[in-house]
Amino acid sequence: MKKLFLSSALLAASLIIPSSVKAQDGPGQSLGNTVNSCSTSSGSCPITPTKFSTKIYRVALCTSNPMETAAAEAGLPVDWDSNGCVDVYNSEGGEDTGDIFSDTGTTLSAENITIPSEGEYSYVAALFDKEFKVASHHQVYNAGDDTIPPLGERYYSTSDGGAAVGPAESAELIAGSFETFMPQIACENGSALADRSATTEGFGDFLAAGETFYGRILKADFTLPTTGSGSIENETAVCDGATYLLSVVNKTTVVGSDTTGIHIKILAPMGLIRADQGDAGDGVITGFTAHGDQMAVKVVPIAASE
């Protein structure tokens, strides 16, 4: 399992972040492609990241939701104090993770990590920068059919959003951001909010029955943006002032006397990066694009015996 170590002392105070993706059949997966939903050999194709980097500011366990939907819609900021939140990780200036899918992982400052007090917590909340970086690769198949040879070579993402022929491991990180959860909807219509459950496509392998992901795009003052710009006609609508992504999941977490670390799982699913297969259907990928769509966080305590 790919891991991210956010502490140099695993059994003293640690966070481990593996990738999580939705299992789905797509062309060429058994031949080197990532999980994808490419049903044709042209157009934009959602694929799965092989590299992912973000900036984390805060991860907390809470006894109640620090940003209920009604509070967010009323213009109230995140309320950590009144909802029994205790920090697992806190860095005022934020800290870059580096590629969380790398074989060696990456290490963040141990002084920002805390083992919470013993008790039962009902929610896990995580504050990220709206900006992230992602990389991947893809090989095009005719009409999504991998029972016949591919139409062209394997392409990997380049840092400028382009595409180059070469091996999967050459993939370079490109920039993306969470400006809105729904670029086809104007921000004043609630596209800065996303409430999704285990029955929502892409979340079934990550959220258990009864769990809900509450995603919020936040401004610098930690309130919800209610105005937007861009065009809903070509899915470029954005929320004005977007600065952070807040992920809240209602998941019961019990911290006991034998808890020595915290295991954090991030959902970085198919669709955060897409391959542009062009219009010709000739197997040439013209570029890769990053799309802020869905990302969620779960927490599992690590016991001394683990």
N, C-alpha and C positions, 0 to 999 in steps of 0.2 A: 504494500500500500504506500502510495506517495505521501510524504509527511512534511510538515513545516514545524520546526521547533522554535518557539518564541522564547526560549530560555536555554542558557548553556548548562543549566543544572536540571536535568529531566526529573529527578526524583525529589527535588527541593521545591521548585515552583515552575511548572511547565505548561505550555499550550502546544498542542499538536493539531495541525490542520491538513486533512487529506482532501482530495477532490471528491466530488460526488456528482454523478451524471445519471440521467435517465436511460435505462436499458432500452434500446430501440434498434431494430434492424434497418440498415441503410446500405446502399451499394458500396461494395469494396471493403466492408469492415473486417472481413476475414483475411483480406489481402493488404491491410495496412492503413485503410482509412479510419478516421475516428468515428464515433457515434454521430450519425447525421440523418437528415431527412431530405435527401436529394432525390426527388421523384422524376426529375428530368435532367437532361444534359445541358441546359441553358438557364440563365437567370441566377438570382441570388439563392444560395444554398446554405441553410443553417448547419454548422458543424460544431464540434466540441473542442474547447481549448486543450492544448498540450502544455502550454505555459500560461501562468496567470500571476499577476502581481497587483497589489493594492496598498493603500495606506490605512492603517488602523489607528483610531484615536482611543476608543474605549470599548470594553466588553464588561457587562455587569449581569449579575443574577438579581432578580427582583421578585418581590412577593405579589405584586400586581403590575399591570401593564403601564409602563411609564409614558405611553402616548396612545390612549384609546382613540378610536376613530372620531368620536364626538368631540373630544378635546382638540384633536388636530384640526377638525373642520371649524371649531370655534376660534382658532387662531392662537391657541395656547402652546407654549414651547414644551419640549421634553421635560418631564418632572421626575428626576431621579430620586430626590429626597423623600417625597411623600409616598412613594411606591415601594419602599423598603429595598432599594437597590444597593448592592455591595459590589465593589469593583473586583473583577478578575484581572483586568488589564486597563491601564489608564496612562496615556501619554498626551499631554496638553498640545504639543506641537505635531502629534502624529508620528508614526514610524512606518517606513516602507518595508513590506514583507520580502521583497525580491520574489523570484519565481517559486511559488509554493509547491510546484510539481517537480522540482529538481530532485535528483537522486539523493543529494546530500542535505536537502532542506535548507533552511536559513535560520539565523538566530537574531532575535531582537533583545533589547535590554532587559535583563532580569529584574532590575530595580523597578520596572513598570508593572510587574506581575505580583499578584496577591492571591493567596489561598483564602477563599471566603470563610467566614465563621460557620460553625456547624449549624445545620438547619435545613429546612425544605423551602425551595424557591420555585415559584410557578412560571416565571418567564426568564428568558435570556435575551438581552438587548445588546446590540453591537453597533457602534458608530464608525462609519468608513468615510473616506474622502469620496466625492462623486467620481473622481478620476480613477481609472484602472488601466492596466496594460494586459494584452492577451496575444497569444500566438498559436498558429496551427498549420496544417498542411492538408492537401486534398488531391485526389486523382479522379478525373471525370469519367463516368460510364454512360453509355448510350441509354437514354431514357431511364436512368437509374438502375439498369440491369447489369449485375456483375457476373452473370453466367457467360458473358462474352467478353473479349479483351477490352481494356479501357481505350478511350478515344485518344488519350494523349499521355504525356509524362506527368510525374508527380510534381506539384507546385507547393512551395512554402511561402508563408507570409514574410514580407520584408518590412523594415521599420517605418517606411514611408507609406505603408498601405498597399504597396505593389505586390507582385508575385514573381517568383523566380523558380526555374526548374532545378530540382535537387532533392537531397534526402530529407526525411522528416525532421531529423535532429537539427537541421539548419534554420528552422523557423525562428523568426525574429519578432520581438514584442512590438505591437502597435498600440496606439493610444485610443481609449474609449472613455465614455463618461455616462453617468446616470443623470440625464437632464429631465427625464420623465419616464414613467413606466409605459405610457401609451402615446407614441408620437403622432398617432392618427386622431388624437382628441386634444382639444384646446385645454390648457392647464386649468382654467377657471371651472372646467367641468370635472375636476377631481382626478386628473391623471398624475398628480403627485402622490396619490394613495394607491396601495395595492394590498388587498386582503385575500390570501390564497390558502387553500387547504390541501390535505392529502389527495383529494379527488381532482385537483387542478393538474392539467397536463404539465409534466416536468417536475412535479413535487411529490409524486406518489412513492418514489424510492427514498425520499429524504424525510418527509413528514409522516409521522404515525397517525393512525385514525384519531380524530379529535383534536389534532394539533393544527394551529393556524399560523401562517407567516404574515406579519403586518409590516409591509414595506412603506417607508416614507422618504420622499425627497424633501430635504430641509434647506432653509436659507441659513445665513451666517448667524442669525439670532435664534436658531433652532426651532423656528416656526415653519409652517407649511406655506409654500408659494401658492398664491391664488391668481396670479396673472401669468400670461405667457406670450411667446412670440413665435415666429416661424409660421409654417403653413400646414394646416391639417390636410390639405389637398394632396401633398406629396410626402406625408408622414415625416415632416421635419419640425413639427411643433415641439417647443421646449418650455420648461417652467422658468420664469424669470428669477434670477438670484440663486439658482440651485448651487449648493455648496457641499452638502453631506448626503449620504445614504444611511438611513436608520433601519436596521433589521430587528424586529421583535418577534419571537416565537414563544407561544404558550406551551412550554414543556417543563414538566416537574423534574427538578434536579435536587437530589439529596446529598448534602455535604456532611460527611461523618468525621469521627475522630481519626480515622485511618486514611483520610484523603490527603494525598501528597502532591497532587497536581490536577490540572484541568485539561481535558481533551476537547478541543473545539473543532467542529466539522463545518466547513463552508460548502454551500451548494454553488458551484460554478459550472452551470450546465450548458448543454447544446444551445446554440443561438447567441451566446455572448460574442461569437465571431462567426462571420459568414464568408463563404467563397463566392466570388462573382464569376460565374461560368460563361459570361458573355451571351451574345444572341445567336452566334453561328452554330453552336452545338458541335464544335470541332475539337473539343477537349482542351482548349486553351483557357486558362484561368487568368483573368485580367487584373485581379486585385483581391484584397481581403479587407473587410470592414469590421469594426468592433461596435457592439450595440449593447448599451445598458438596458437590461431587460429584467432579469431576476437573479437574486442572490440572497441566500438566507444562512443563518447561523444556528447551530445546536451545540449544547455543552454536555459532556459526560465526565464525571469525576474520575480521577485515577487513584486507586487505592495503593497502599504501601506494598502490597503483595504483587502488584502488577509490574 
